[in-house]
C-alpha cells in the first residue's frame, strides 16, 4: 500500500494535507506569507546541493497551486523578512542563497511567461 507521505531528506509533504492547502491559500495574505515562510525554512534547512535541488523542485511545484499570489508574497513579504532579520541571514549563504535566488527567478520567469501568453491570446 503506497504511503500518503513523501519525504526528501528532512522535507516532508503529506499528500492528505494537500487537500486543505487551497483552502489556506484562499485565506488572508498573512496565512499565505506564513505558509511560504515555513516552506522556505524547510527547503533551506538542507546543506547539500543535491538535497536543495530536490527541495527546490518540491517547493516550486507547491507554488504552482497559486503562482501569482505566492510569487508576490515571496518577493514582497517573505524575502524582505529574511533579509532584514539577523537570525535568518545564514539562509542567504551559498548554496542556500543560490537556491533561494533560483526559486525567485523561476517564479518570476514563469509568471512573466504566463502573462505574455494571456496577452497574446487576448490580442489575437
C-alpha positions in Angstrom: 0.0 0.0 0.0 1.5 3.4 -1.0 2.3 5.9 1.6 0.4 9.2 1.8 3.6 11.0 2.7 6.6 11.9 0.6 10.0 12.6 2.2 13.1 14.2 0.7 15.6 14.1 3.5 14.1 16.5 6.1 11.5 17.9 3.8 8.2 16.0 4.2 4.8 16.7 2.5 1.7 14.8 3.5 -0.5 14.2 0.4 -3.7 14.1 2.5 -2.9 17.5 3.9 -2.6 18.9 0.4 -6.4 18.8 0.1 -6.5 21.7 2.6 -3.8 23.8 1.1 -6.0 25.5 -1.5 -8.3 26.5 1.4 -5.3 28.0 3.2 -4.4 29.9 0.1 -7.9 31.4 -0.2 -7.5 32.9 3.2 -6.0 36.3 4.0 -2.5 37.3 3.0 -0.8 36.7 6.4 -1.6 33.0 6.1 0.0 32.7 2.7 3.0 34.6 4.0 3.2 32.2 6.9 2.9 29.2 4.6 5.7 30.4 2.3 8.0 31.2 5.2 7.5 27.7 6.7 8.0 26.0 3.3 11.2 28.1 2.6 12.6 27.3 6.0 12.1 23.6 5.4 13.7 23.9 2.0 16.7 25.8 3.2 17.5 23.5 6.2 19.5 21.3 3.8 23.2 21.8 3.3 23.9 19.6 0.3 23.3 20.9 -3.2 21.5 17.7 -4.3 19.1 17.9 -1.4 18.5 21.6 -2.0 17.8 20.9 -5.7 15.2 18.3 -4.8 13.6 20.6 -2.2 13.5 23.4 -4.8 11.6 21.2 -7.2 9.1 20.3 -4.5 8.6 24.0 -3.4 8.3 25.1 -7.0 5.6 22.5 -7.5 3.8 23.8 -4.4 4.0 27.3 -5.7 2.1 26.2 -8.8 -1.1 26.0 -6.7 -1.4 29.7 -6.8 1.7 31.0 -8.6 0.8 34.7 -8.9 -0.1 35.2 -5.2 2.7 33.1 -3.9 5.3 34.8 -6.0 4.1 38.2 -4.9 4.1 37.1 -1.3 7.6 35.6 -1.7 9.0 38.8 -3.2 7.1 41.4 -1.2 6.9 39.9 2.2 8.9 36.8 2.9 12.2 37.6 1.2 12.4 41.1 2.8 11.6 39.4 6.1 14.5 37.0 5.7 16.9 39.8 4.5 16.1 42.1 7.5 16.3 39.5 10.2 19.8 38.9 11.5 18.9 35.4 12.8 17.9 34.3 9.2 20.9 35.7 7.3 22.6 32.3 7.4 19.9 31.2 4.9 21.5 33.6 2.3 24.9 31.8 2.3 25.6 29.5 -0.7 24.3 27.0 -1.6 21.1 28.1 0.2 21.2 31.7 -1.2 21.7 30.4 -4.7 18.7 28.1 -4.3 16.5 30.9 -2.9 17.6 33.1 -5.8 16.8 30.4 -8.3 13.3 29.9 -6.8 12.7 33.7 -7.2 13.9 33.7 -10.8 11.9 30.6 -11.7 8.7 32.1 -10.2 9.2 35.5 -12.0 10.0 33.8 -15.3 7.0 31.5 -15.2 4.7 34.3 -14.2 6.0 36.5 -17.0 5.6 33.7 -19.5 2.0 33.2 -18.4 1.3 36.9 -18.6 2.7 37.2 -22.1 0.6 34.2 -23.2 -2.5 35.8 -21.8 -1.8 39.0 -23.7 -1.1 37.1 -26.9 -4.4 35.2 -26.6 -6.4 38.4 -25.9 -4.9 40.3 -28.9 -5.4 37.6 -31.5 
